Each structure stands twice: as structure tokens, then as C-alpha cells.
Amino acid sequence: MFAMVLLTVSTLGRLFVSRLGSVRAGAVNPRFFQIYQGGSEPEASAKLARHFVNLFEAPTLFYVACLAAIATGQSGTVLVALAWLYVGARLVHTIIHTGANVLNYRIAAYFSSWAVLLALWIRVVAGAADH
């Protein structure tokens, strides 16, 4: 879970630096960020902003699955491996989405992370039934 937090915080840091750079370069009026009207955000920071929001969508189910595993006393290699696979898939998705943003690769990384998340949840539910 801490690795996902670090990924989220690093994306926030990159977003801040990108927005600050856009304002300093005159690419966007700083007043735009007051209510997000009266212009448009440059593509680089817009991608980071969208991705930052994305890190509060599906990953919340990851955090809940991890907490459910902890609450039910589950551990083990399979759970840990699935958790790290999820973080890895989300990292790959981040690199693609905030980088070249090749849609086919991004979709593959995104749905891979969902497949791993589903497997993690199945393992947590099955493990809870055993306890």
C-alpha cells in the first residue's frame, strides 16, 4: 500500500512542477487554476491531472482489499505477490499515461491492473472464508 501512496505522491509532485512551469512559461494564466475556467490547461499537466484523479479511482479497491486481508488475518506469498503485481501494473500504466500515452499500451496496462485487482479480491474473499 505504501508503494501505491508513493506512486500517487510522485504523480502529485510531477503535476505541481508541470503546472508551475506552465504558469512561469506563460502557457497558462494562473487564474485558470482558481476555478478551472477561462482557458485550458496545457497537455502535459492535463495528462498528469487526469492521471492523479485516476489514482483515486480503482486503487481505492486495492487499498480496501489490502485492509480486508489485514483485518481477517491473511498473509502469504500469493497475497503479497498479487499486491506487488498490482502496484507494478499501475506503475506501468502511469509511465504510459503520463508519457507517450500510446492508447493500446495504456489500455493493456489498465486492464491488466484490473485483472490483478480482481484476482487479489478473489484471494481475499476465499481466504476470509477459510478463517
N, CA, C and O atoms as a GROMACS GRO file, in nm:
protein
  524
    1MET      N    1   0.083  -0.119   0.000
    1MET     CA    2   0.000   0.000   0.000
    1MET      C    3   0.088   0.125   0.000
    1MET      O    4   0.054   0.224  -0.064
    2PHE      N    5   0.198   0.120   0.071
    2PHE     CA    6   0.287   0.236   0.076
    2PHE      C    7   0.344   0.266  -0.062
    2PHE      O    8   0.364   0.383  -0.096
    3ALA      N    9   0.372   0.164  -0.140
    3ALA     CA   10   0.423   0.186  -0.275
    3ALA      C   11   0.319   0.259  -0.361
    3ALA      O   12   0.356   0.345  -0.441
    4MET      N   13   0.192   0.227  -0.345
    4MET     CA   14   0.087   0.298  -0.418
    4MET      C   15   0.078   0.443  -0.370
    4MET      O   16   0.057   0.534  -0.450
    5VAL      N   17   0.094   0.463  -0.242
    5VAL     CA   18   0.094   0.600  -0.189
    5VAL      C   19   0.210   0.679  -0.250
    5VAL      O   20   0.193   0.794  -0.290
    6LEU      N   21   0.328   0.616  -0.257
    6LEU     CA   22   0.443   0.684  -0.316
    6LEU      C   23   0.418   0.716  -0.464
    6LEU      O   24   0.456   0.823  -0.511
    7LEU      N   25   0.356   0.624  -0.536
    7LEU     CA   26   0.324   0.649  -0.676
    7LEU      C   27   0.229   0.768  -0.689
    7LEU      O   28   0.246   0.853  -0.777
    8THR      N   29   0.130   0.775  -0.601
    8THR     CA   30   0.034   0.885  -0.603
    8THR      C   31   0.102   1.018  -0.568
    8THR      O   32   0.079   1.119  -0.634
    9VAL      N   33   0.184   1.017  -0.464
    9VAL     CA   34   0.254   1.139  -0.423
    9VAL      C   35   0.352   1.185  -0.531
    9VAL      O   36   0.365   1.305  -0.555
   10SER      N   37   0.420   1.092  -0.594
   10SER     CA   38   0.514   1.131  -0.700
   10SER      C   39   0.439   1.192  -0.819
   10SER      O   40   0.488   1.286  -0.882
   11THR      N   41   0.321   1.140  -0.850
   11THR     CA   42   0.240   1.198  -0.956
   11THR      C   43   0.194   1.338  -0.919
   11THR      O   44   0.194   1.428  -1.003
   12LEU      N   45   0.156   1.358  -0.794
   12LEU     CA   46   0.118   1.491  -0.746
   12LEU      C   47   0.236   1.588  -0.758
   12LEU      O   48   0.218   1.702  -0.800
   13GLY      N   49   0.354   1.543  -0.721
   13GLY     CA   50   0.473   1.627  -0.732
   13GLY      C   51   0.501   1.667  -0.876
   13GLY      O   52   0.530   1.783  -0.905
   14ARG      N   53   0.491   1.570  -0.966
   14ARG     CA   54   0.513   1.598  -1.109
   14ARG      C   55   0.407   1.694  -1.161
   14ARG      O   56   0.437   1.781  -1.243
   15LEU      N   57   0.283   1.680  -1.115
   15LEU     CA   58   0.174   1.769  -1.156
   15LEU      C   59   0.203   1.911  -1.109
   15LEU      O   60   0.187   2.006  -1.186
   16PHE      N   61   0.244   1.926  -0.986
   16PHE     CA   62   0.274   2.058  -0.931
   16PHE      C   63   0.386   2.126  -1.011
   16PHE      O   64   0.375   2.243  -1.049
   17VAL      N   65   0.493   2.052  -1.036
   17VAL     CA   66   0.606   2.107  -1.111
   17VAL      C   67   0.563   2.144  -1.254
   17VAL      O   68   0.603   2.249  -1.305
   18SER      N   69   0.483   2.060  -1.316
   18SER     CA   70   0.435   2.087  -1.452
   18SER      C   71   0.348   2.212  -1.456
   18SER      O   72   0.364   2.296  -1.545
   19ARG      N   73   0.255   2.224  -1.362
   19ARG     CA   74   0.167   2.340  -1.359
   19ARG      C   75   0.245   2.468  -1.330
   19ARG      O   76   0.222   2.571  -1.392
   20LEU      N   77   0.336   2.460  -1.237
   20LEU     CA   78   0.420   2.575  -1.204
   20LEU      C   79   0.501   2.618  -1.326
   20LEU      O   80   0.511   2.737  -1.356
   21GLY      N   81   0.558   2.522  -1.396
   21GLY     CA   82   0.633   2.552  -1.518
   21GLY      C   83   0.547   2.614  -1.626
   21GLY      O   84   0.592   2.705  -1.696
   22SER      N   85   0.424   2.566  -1.640
   22SER     CA   86   0.332   2.622  -1.739
   22SER      C   87   0.298   2.767  -1.708
   22SER      O   88   0.290   2.850  -1.798
   23VAL      N   89   0.278   2.796  -1.581
   23VAL     CA   90   0.248   2.934  -1.540
   23VAL      C   91   0.369   3.022  -1.563
   23VAL      O   92   0.357   3.132  -1.618
   24ARG      N   93   0.486   2.976  -1.522
   24ARG     CA   94   0.608   3.055  -1.539
   24ARG      C   95   0.641   3.080  -1.686
   24ARG      O   96   0.694   3.185  -1.722
   25ALA      N   97   0.609   2.983  -1.771
   25ALA     CA   98   0.636   2.998  -1.915
   25ALA      C   99   0.530   3.081  -1.986
   25ALA      O  100   0.543   3.114  -2.104
   26GLY      N  101   0.425   3.116  -1.914
   26GLY     CA  102   0.317   3.194  -1.974
   26GLY      C  103   0.222   3.113  -2.058
   26GLY      O  104   0.142   3.169  -2.133
   27ALA      N  105   0.229   2.981  -2.047
   27ALA     CA  106   0.141   2.893  -2.125
   27ALA      C  107  -0.001   2.891  -2.071
   27ALA      O  108  -0.094   2.854  -2.142
   28VAL      N  109  -0.017   2.930  -1.945
   28VAL     CA  110  -0.150   2.933  -1.884
   28VAL      C  111  -0.150   3.045  -1.778
   28VAL      O  112  -0.052   3.067  -1.708
   29ASN      N  113  -0.262   3.112  -1.772
   29ASN     CA  114  -0.279   3.217  -1.671
   29ASN      C  115  -0.302   3.150  -1.536
   29ASN      O  116  -0.384   3.059  -1.526
   30PRO      N  117  -0.231   3.193  -1.431
   30PRO     CA  118  -0.250   3.130  -1.301
   30PRO      C  119  -0.394   3.136  -1.251
   30PRO      O  120  -0.436   3.053  -1.171
   31ARG      N  121  -0.470   3.234  -1.298
   31ARG     CA  122  -0.611   3.246  -1.256
   31ARG      C  123  -0.694   3.128  -1.306
   31ARG      O  124  -0.799   3.097  -1.250
   32PHE      N  125  -0.648   3.062  -1.412
   32PHE     CA  126  -0.719   2.945  -1.464
   32PHE      C  127  -0.738   2.842  -1.354
   32PHE      O  128  -0.843   2.778  -1.347
   33PHE      N  129  -0.639   2.825  -1.267
   33PHE     CA  130  -0.643   2.721  -1.165
   33PHE      C  131  -0.734   2.755  -1.047
   33PHE      O  132  -0.755   2.671  -0.959
   34GLN      N  133  -0.787   2.876  -1.044
   34GLN     CA  134  -0.881   2.911  -0.937
   34GLN      C  135  -1.011   2.832  -0.948
   34GLN      O  136  -1.058   2.773  -0.851
   35ILE      N  137  -1.069   2.831  -1.069
   35ILE     CA  138  -1.194   2.756  -1.089
   35ILE      C  139  -1.192   2.674  -1.218
   35ILE      O  140  -1.295   2.625  -1.263
   36TYR      N  141  -1.073   2.660  -1.277
   36TYR     CA  142  -1.054   2.581  -1.399
   36TYR      C  143  -1.146   2.627  -1.512
   36TYR      O  144  -1.207   2.546  -1.582
   37GLN      N  145  -1.154   2.759  -1.528
   37GLN     CA  146  -1.228   2.820  -1.638
   37GLN      C  147  -1.147   2.936  -1.692
   37GLN      O  148  -1.056   2.985  -1.625
   38GLY      N  149  -1.180   2.979  -1.812
   38GLY     CA  150  -1.113   3.093  -1.871
   38GLY      C  151  -0.984   3.056  -1.941
   38GLY      O  152  -0.888   3.133  -1.939
   39GLY      N  153  -0.981   2.942  -2.000
   39GLY     CA  154  -0.862   2.895  -2.071
   39GLY      C  155  -0.859   2.745  -2.069
   39GLY      O  156  -0.959   2.678  -2.045
   40SER      N  157  -0.742   2.693  -2.096
   40SER     CA  158  -0.726   2.548  -2.090
   40SER      C  159  -0.587   2.515  -2.035
   40SER      O  160  -0.492   2.592  -2.049
   41GLU      N  161  -0.581   2.401  -1.976
   41GLU     CA  162  -0.455   2.355  -1.918
   41GLU      C  163  -0.368   2.294  -2.029
   41GLU      O  164  -0.420   2.222  -2.114
   42PRO      N  165  -0.238   2.322  -2.027
   42PRO     CA  166  -0.150   2.259  -2.127
   42PRO      C  167  -0.157   2.106  -2.118
   42PRO      O  168  -0.182   2.050  -2.011
   43GLU      N  169  -0.134   2.041  -2.231
   43GLU     CA  170  -0.150   1.895  -2.240
   43GLU      C  171  -0.067   1.821  -2.136
   43GLU      O  172  -0.117   1.726  -2.074
   44ALA      N  173   0.057   1.861  -2.115
   44ALA     CA  174   0.144   1.788  -2.022
   44ALA      C  175   0.086   1.784  -1.882
   44ALA      O  176   0.081   1.678  -1.820
   45SER      N  177   0.042   1.898  -1.832
   45SER     CA  178  -0.014   1.898  -1.697
   45SER      C  179  -0.155   1.841  -1.694
   45SER      O  180  -0.198   1.785  -1.594
   46ALA      N  181  -0.229   1.856  -1.804
   46ALA     CA  182  -0.364   1.797  -1.810
   46ALA      C  183  -0.356   1.645  -1.800
   46ALA      O  184  -0.440   1.584  -1.733
   47LYS      N  185  -0.257   1.582  -1.865
   47LYS     CA  186  -0.240   1.436  -1.855
   47LYS      C  187  -0.209   1.397  -1.711
   47LYS      O  188  -0.266   1.301  -1.658
   48LEU      N  189  -0.119   1.472  -1.649
   48LEU     CA  190  -0.084   1.442  -1.509
   48LEU      C  191  -0.204   1.461  -1.417
   48LEU      O  192  -0.225   1.382  -1.325
   49ALA      N  193  -0.282   1.566  -1.442
   49ALA     CA  194  -0.400   1.592  -1.359
   49ALA      C  195  -0.501   1.479  -1.372
   49ALA      O  196  -0.556   1.433  -1.272
   50ARG      N  197  -0.525   1.434  -1.494
   50ARG     CA  198  -0.620   1.324  -1.514
   50ARG      C  199  -0.569   1.196  -1.450
   50ARG      O  200  -0.645   1.120  -1.391
   51HIS      N  201  -0.439   1.174  -1.462
   51HIS     CA  202  -0.384   1.052  -1.404
   51HIS      C  203  -0.388   1.058  -1.251
   51HIS      O  204  -0.413   0.957  -1.185
   52PHE      N  205  -0.363   1.174  -1.195
   52PHE     CA  206  -0.370   1.189  -1.049
   52PHE      C  207  -0.510   1.153  -1.000
   52PHE      O  208  -0.524   1.082  -0.900
   53VAL      N  209  -0.613   1.202  -1.068
   53VAL     CA  210  -0.751   1.166  -1.032
   53VAL      C  211  -0.771   1.016  -1.045
   53VAL      O  212  -0.836   0.954  -0.961
   54ASN      N  213  -0.716   0.958  -1.152
   54ASN     CA  214  -0.729   0.814  -1.176
   54ASN      C  215  -0.672   0.732  -1.061
   54ASN      O  216  -0.720   0.623  -1.032
   55LEU      N  217  -0.569   0.786  -0.995
   55LEU     CA  218  -0.508   0.713  -0.883
   55LEU      C  219  -0.594   0.713  -0.757
   55LEU      O  220  -0.558   0.653  -0.656
   56PHE      N  221  -0.709   0.780  -0.763
   56PHE     CA  222  -0.805   0.776  -0.653
   56PHE      C  223  -0.932   0.700  -0.691
   56PHE      O  224  -1.030   0.700  -0.617
   57GLU      N  225  -0.929   0.637  -0.806
   57GLU     CA  226  -1.045   0.560  -0.852
   57GLU      C  227  -1.023   0.411  -0.822
   57GLU      O  228  -1.049   0.368  -0.709
   58ALA      N  229  -0.976   0.333  -0.916
   58ALA     CA  230  -0.957   0.189  -0.895
   58ALA      C  231  -0.864   0.155  -0.779
   58ALA      O  232  -0.891   0.058  -0.707
   59PRO      N  233  -0.757   0.230  -0.756
   59PRO     CA  234  -0.668   0.194  -0.645
   59PRO      C  235  -0.736   0.195  -0.507
   59PRO      O  236  -0.685   0.132  -0.414
   60THR      N  237  -0.848   0.263  -0.493
   60THR     CA  238  -0.917   0.258  -0.364
   60THR      C  239  -0.962   0.115  -0.334
   60THR      O  240  -0.963   0.073  -0.218
   61LEU      N  241  -0.999   0.040  -0.438
   61LEU     CA  242  -1.036  -0.100  -0.418
   61LEU      C  243  -0.915  -0.184  -0.379
   61LEU      O  244  -0.928  -0.283  -0.308
   62PHE      N  245  -0.798  -0.145  -0.426
   62PHE     CA  246  -0.673  -0.211  -0.386
   62PHE      C  247  -0.649  -0.190  -0.237
   62PHE      O  248  -0.620  -0.285  -0.164
   63TYR      N  249  -0.661  -0.065  -0.192
   63TYR     CA  250  -0.640  -0.036  -0.051
   63TYR      C  251  -0.739  -0.112   0.037
   63TYR      O  252  -0.702  -0.165   0.142
   64VAL      N  253  -0.863  -0.118  -0.006
   64VAL     CA  254  -0.965  -0.189   0.072
   64VAL      C  255  -0.936  -0.338   0.075
   64VAL      O  256  -0.952  -0.402   0.180
   65ALA      N  257  -0.893  -0.395  -0.036
   65ALA     CA  258  -0.858  -0.538  -0.038
   65ALA      C  259  -0.743  -0.566   0.058
   65ALA      O  260  -0.746  -0.665   0.131
   66CYS      N  261  -0.643  -0.480   0.057
   66CYS     CA  262  -0.530  -0.499   0.149
   66CYS      C  263  -0.574  -0.488   0.294
   66CYS      O  264  -0.535  -0.569   0.378
   67LEU      N  265  -0.656  -0.388   0.323
   67LEU     CA  266  -0.706  -0.372   0.460
   67LEU      C  267  -0.796  -0.488   0.501
   67LEU      O  268  -0.794  -0.530   0.617
   68ALA      N  269  -0.875  -0.540   0.408
   68ALA     CA  270  -0.959  -0.656   0.438
   68ALA      C  271  -0.872  -0.777   0.468
   68ALA      O  272  -0.903  -0.855   0.559
   69ALA      N  273  -0.765  -0.794   0.394
   69ALA     CA  274  -0.673  -0.905   0.420
   69ALA      C  275  -0.611  -0.890   0.559
   69ALA      O  276  -0.601  -0.988   0.633
   70ILE      N  277  -0.570  -0.771   0.592
   70ILE     CA  278  -0.510  -0.746   0.725
   70ILE      C  279  -0.613  -0.771   0.834
   70ILE      O  280  -0.584  -0.836   0.934
   71ALA      N  281  -0.734  -0.719   0.814
   71ALA     CA  282  -0.840  -0.732   0.916
   71ALA      C  283  -0.880  -0.876   0.940
   71ALA      O  284  -0.921  -0.912   1.050
   72THR      N  285  -0.867  -0.960   0.838
   72THR     CA  286  -0.905  -1.100   0.853
   72THR      C  287  -0.784  -1.189   0.881
   72THR      O  288  -0.795  -1.312   0.879
   73GLY      N  289  -0.670  -1.127   0.907
   73GLY     CA  290  -0.551  -1.202   0.944
   73GLY      C  291  -0.486  -1.280   0.831
   73GLY      O  292  -0.419  -1.380   0.856
   74GLN      N  293  -0.506  -1.235   0.709
   74GLN     CA  294  -0.449  -1.307   0.595
   74GLN      C  295  -0.312  -1.250   0.558
   74GLN      O  296  -0.285  -1.131   0.571
   75SER      N  297  -0.229  -1.340   0.513
   75SER     CA  298  -0.097  -1.301   0.462
   75SER      C  299  -0.052  -1.411   0.368
   75SER      O  300  -0.130  -1.500   0.333
   76GLY      N  301   0.070  -1.406   0.327
   76GLY     CA  302   0.123  -1.513   0.244
   76GLY      C  303   0.176  -1.464   0.112
   76GLY      O  304   0.153  -1.351   0.070
   77THR      N  305   0.246  -1.553   0.049
   77THR     CA  306   0.315  -1.521  -0.076
   77THR      C  307   0.219  -1.480  -0.187
   77THR      O  308   0.247  -1.386  -0.261
   78VAL      N  309   0.107  -1.548  -0.199
   78VAL     CA  310   0.013  -1.518  -0.307
   78VAL      C  311  -0.043  -1.377  -0.292
   78VAL      O  312  -0.047  -1.301  -0.388
   79LEU      N  313  -0.086  -1.342  -0.172
   79LEU     CA  314  -0.140  -1.208  -0.149
   79LEU      C  315  -0.036  -1.101  -0.175
   79LEU      O  316  -0.063  -1.001  -0.241
   80VAL      N  317   0.082  -1.121  -0.123
   80VAL     CA  318   0.189  -1.022  -0.140
   80VAL      C  319   0.227  -1.011  -0.289
   80VAL      O  320   0.247  -0.901  -0.340
   81ALA      N  321   0.236  -1.124  -0.356
   81ALA     CA  322   0.269  -1.122  -0.499
   81ALA      C  323   0.162  -1.048  -0.579
   81ALA      O  324   0.195  -0.968  -0.666
   82LEU      N  325   0.036  -1.074  -0.551
   82LEU     CA  326  -0.072  -1.005  -0.621
   82LEU      C  327  -0.069  -0.855  -0.593
   82LEU      O  328  -0.092  -0.774  -0.683
   83ALA      N  329  -0.042  -0.818  -0.469
   83ALA     CA  330  -0.034  -0.676  -0.435
   83ALA      C  331   0.079  -0.608  -0.512
   83ALA      O  332   0.060  -0.500  -0.568
   84TRP      N  333   0.195  -0.672  -0.516
   84TRP     CA  334   0.307  -0.613  -0.590
   84TRP      C  335   0.281  -0.612  -0.740
   84TRP      O  336   0.322  -0.519  -0.810
   85LEU      N  337   0.215  -0.715  -0.792
   85LEU     CA  338   0.178  -0.716  -0.934
   85LEU      C  339   0.084  -0.599  -0.966
   85LEU      O  340   0.096  -0.536  -1.070
   86TYR      N  341  -0.008  -0.572  -0.875
   86TYR     CA  342  -0.099  -0.460  -0.895
   86TYR      C  343  -0.022  -0.329  -0.898
   86TYR      O  344  -0.042  -0.246  -0.988
   87VAL      N  345   0.065  -0.310  -0.802
   87VAL     CA  346   0.145  -0.187  -0.799
   87VAL      C  347   0.229  -0.175  -0.926
   87VAL      O  348   0.241  -0.067  -0.983
   88GLY      N  349   0.287  -0.285  -0.968
   88GLY     CA  350   0.367  -0.285  -1.091
   88GLY      C  351   0.284  -0.248  -1.213
   88GLY      O  352   0.328  -0.169  -1.297
   89ALA      N  353   0.166  -0.305  -1.223
   89ALA     CA  354   0.078  -0.274  -1.336
   89ALA      C  355   0.037  -0.127  -1.334
   89ALA      O  356   0.030  -0.062  -1.438
   90ARG      N  357   0.012  -0.075  -1.215
   90ARG     CA  358  -0.025   0.067  -1.203
   90ARG      C  359   0.094   0.157  -1.236
   90ARG      O  360   0.077   0.265  -1.292
   91LEU      N  361   0.213   0.114  -1.201
   91LEU     CA  362   0.333   0.190  -1.235
   91LEU      C  363   0.351   0.194  -1.387
   91LEU      O  364   0.379   0.300  -1.444
   92VAL      N  365   0.335   0.079  -1.451
   92VAL     CA  366   0.345   0.075  -1.598
   92VAL      C  367   0.238   0.165  -1.660
   92VAL      O  368   0.265   0.240  -1.754
   93HIS      N  369   0.117   0.158  -1.606
   93HIS     CA  370   0.009   0.244  -1.655
   93HIS      C  371   0.045   0.391  -1.638
   93HIS      O  372   0.020   0.472  -1.728
   94THR      N  373   0.103   0.427  -1.526
   94THR     CA  374   0.145   0.565  -1.502
   94THR      C  375   0.249   0.610  -1.603
   94THR      O  376   0.240   0.719  -1.658
   95ILE      N  377   0.348   0.525  -1.626
   95ILE     CA  378   0.455   0.560  -1.721
   95ILE      C  379   0.397   0.583  -1.860
   95ILE      O  380   0.433   0.678  -1.929
   96ILE      N  381   0.306   0.495  -1.901
   96ILE     CA  382   0.246   0.508  -2.034
   96ILE      C  383   0.155   0.631  -2.041
   96ILE      O  384   0.167   0.712  -2.132
   97HIS      N  385   0.064   0.644  -1.943
   97HIS     CA  386  -0.036   0.751  -1.946
   97HIS      C  387   0.027   0.889  -1.938
   97HIS      O  388  -0.016   0.981  -2.009
   98THR      N  389   0.127   0.906  -1.854
   98THR     CA  390   0.188   1.038  -1.837
   98THR      C  391   0.306   1.059  -1.931
   98THR      O  392   0.367   1.166  -1.932
   99GLY      N  393   0.339   0.959  -2.008
   99GLY     CA  394   0.448   0.969  -2.105
   99GLY      C  395   0.393   0.978  -2.246
   99GLY      O  396   0.319   1.071  -2.279
  100ALA      N  397   0.431   0.882  -2.329
  100ALA     CA  398   0.391   0.883  -2.470
  100ALA      C  399   0.240   0.867  -2.488
  100ALA      O  400   0.185   0.910  -2.589
  101ASN      N  401   0.175   0.806  -2.391
  101ASN     CA  402   0.029   0.790  -2.390
  101ASN      C  403  -0.023   0.715  -2.515
  101ASN      O  404  -0.121   0.756  -2.577
  102VAL      N  405   0.046   0.607  -2.548
  102VAL     CA  406   0.000   0.522  -2.659
  102VAL      C  407  -0.121   0.444  -2.609
  102VAL      O  408  -0.111   0.362  -2.518
  103LEU      N  409  -0.235   0.472  -2.670
  103LEU     CA  410  -0.362   0.422  -2.619
  103LEU      C  411  -0.367   0.270  -2.606
  103LEU      O  412  -0.414   0.219  -2.504
  104ASN      N  413  -0.321   0.195  -2.706
  104ASN     CA  414  -0.327   0.049  -2.698
  104ASN      C  415  -0.247  -0.006  -2.580
  104ASN      O  416  -0.292  -0.096  -2.510
  105TYR      N  417  -0.129   0.049  -2.559
  105TYR     CA  418  -0.046   0.005  -2.445
  105TYR      C  419  -0.110   0.047  -2.313
  105TYR      O  420  -0.110  -0.028  -2.216
  106ARG      N  421  -0.165   0.167  -2.312
  106ARG     CA  422  -0.228   0.217  -2.190
  106ARG      C  423  -0.348   0.131  -2.152
  106ARG      O  424  -0.366   0.097  -2.035
  107ILE      N  425  -0.430   0.095  -2.250
  107ILE     CA  426  -0.547   0.010  -2.224
  107ILE      C  427  -0.502  -0.126  -2.172
  107ILE      O  428  -0.561  -0.180  -2.078
  108ALA      N  429  -0.398  -0.182  -2.232
  108ALA     CA  430  -0.347  -0.313  -2.187
  108ALA      C  431  -0.299  -0.306  -2.043
  108ALA      O  432  -0.328  -0.395  -1.963
  109ALA      N  433  -0.225  -0.202  -2.009
  109ALA     CA  434  -0.176  -0.187  -1.872
  109ALA      C  435  -0.291  -0.166  -1.774
  109ALA      O  436  -0.292  -0.222  -1.665
  110TYR      N  437  -0.387  -0.085  -1.815
  110TYR     CA  438  -0.501  -0.055  -1.728
  110TYR      C  439  -0.583  -0.181  -1.699
  110TYR      O  440  -0.615  -0.209  -1.584
  111PHE      N  441  -0.617  -0.255  -1.803
  111PHE     CA  442  -0.698  -0.375  -1.781
  111PHE      C  443  -0.618  -0.487  -1.715
  111PHE      O  444  -0.676  -0.571  -1.646
  112SER      N  445  -0.488  -0.489  -1.735
  112SER     CA  446  -0.404  -0.585  -1.661
  112SER      C  447  -0.412  -0.556  -1.511
  112SER      O  448  -0.423  -0.648  -1.430
  113SER      N  449  -0.408  -0.428  -1.476
  113SER     CA  450  -0.418  -0.394  -1.334
  113SER      C  451  -0.554  -0.436  -1.278
  113SER      O  452  -0.562  -0.480  -1.164
  114TRP      N  453  -0.660  -0.422  -1.358
  114TRP     CA  454  -0.792  -0.466  -1.313
  114TRP      C  455  -0.798  -0.618  -1.296
  114TRP      O  456  -0.861  -0.668  -1.203
  115ALA      N  457  -0.734  -0.691  -1.385
  115ALA     CA  458  -0.732  -0.837  -1.374
  115ALA      C  459  -0.660  -0.879  -1.247
  115ALA      O  460  -0.705  -0.969  -1.176
  116VAL      N  461  -0.549  -0.815  -1.218
  116VAL     CA  462  -0.475  -0.846  -1.095
  116VAL      C  463  -0.557  -0.807  -0.973
  116VAL      O  464  -0.560  -0.881  -0.875
  117LEU      N  465  -0.623  -0.692  -0.979
  117LEU     CA  466  -0.707  -0.649  -0.867
  117LEU      C  467  -0.820  -0.748  -0.842
  117LEU      O  468  -0.850  -0.779  -0.727
  118LEU      N  469  -0.882  -0.797  -0.948
  118LEU     CA  470  -0.987  -0.897  -0.932
  118LEU      C  471  -0.930  -1.024  -0.869
  118LEU      O  472  -0.993  -1.082  -0.780
  119ALA      N  473  -0.814  -1.069  -0.915
  119ALA     CA  474  -0.752  -1.188  -0.856
  119ALA      C  475  -0.720  -1.165  -0.708
  119ALA      O  476  -0.737  -1.256  -0.627
  120LEU      N  477  -0.675  -1.047  -0.675
  120LEU     CA  478  -0.646  -1.014  -0.535
  120LEU      C  479  -0.774  -1.023  -0.451
  120LEU      O  480  -0.774  -1.080  -0.342
  121TRP      N  481  -0.881  -0.966  -0.503
  121TRP     CA  482  -1.007  -0.972  -0.429
  121TRP      C  483  -1.059  -1.115  -0.415
  121TRP      O  484  -1.109  -1.152  -0.309
  122ILE      N  485  -1.047  -1.194  -0.519
  122ILE     CA  486  -1.089  -1.334  -0.510
  122ILE      C  487  -1.010  -1.406  -0.403
  122ILE      O  488  -1.065  -1.484  -0.325
  123ARG      N  489  -0.880  -1.380  -0.398
  123ARG     CA  490  -0.794  -1.443  -0.296
  123ARG      C  491  -0.833  -1.396  -0.157
  123ARG      O  492  -0.837  -1.477  -0.064
  124VAL      N  493  -0.862  -1.269  -0.141
  124VAL     CA  494  -0.900  -1.216  -0.008
  124VAL      C  495  -1.033  -1.277   0.035
  124VAL      O  496  -1.046  -1.319   0.150
  125VAL      N  497  -1.130  -1.282  -0.054
  125VAL     CA  498  -1.261  -1.339  -0.020
  125VAL      C  499  -1.248  -1.488   0.012
  125VAL      O  500  -1.306  -1.535   0.110
  126ALA      N  501  -1.173  -1.560  -0.067
  126ALA     CA  502  -1.153  -1.703  -0.042
  126ALA      C  503  -1.079  -1.724   0.091
  126ALA      O  504  -1.112  -1.815   0.167
  127GLY      N  505  -0.982  -1.641   0.117
  127GLY     CA  506  -0.906  -1.652   0.242
  127GLY      C  507  -0.992  -1.617   0.363
  127GLY      O  508  -0.977  -1.678   0.469
  128ALA      N  509  -1.081  -1.520   0.349
  128ALA     CA  510  -1.170  -1.484   0.459
  128ALA      C  511  -1.266  -1.598   0.491
  128ALA      O  512  -1.301  -1.620   0.607
  129ALA      N  513  -1.307  -1.670   0.388
  129ALA     CA  514  -1.398  -1.784   0.408
  129ALA      C  515  -1.328  -1.896   0.484
  129ALA      O  516  -1.392  -1.971   0.558
  130ASP      N  517  -1.195  -1.906   0.466
  130ASP     CA  518  -1.117  -2.010   0.535
  130ASP      C  519  -1.092  -1.978   0.682
  130ASP      O  520  -1.064  -2.066   0.763
  131HIS      N  521  -1.101  -1.849   0.715
  131HIS     CA  522  -1.070  -1.810   0.854
  131HIS      C  523  -1.191  -1.821   0.939
  131HIS      O  524  -1.185  -1.793   1.058
   0.00000   0.00000   0.00000
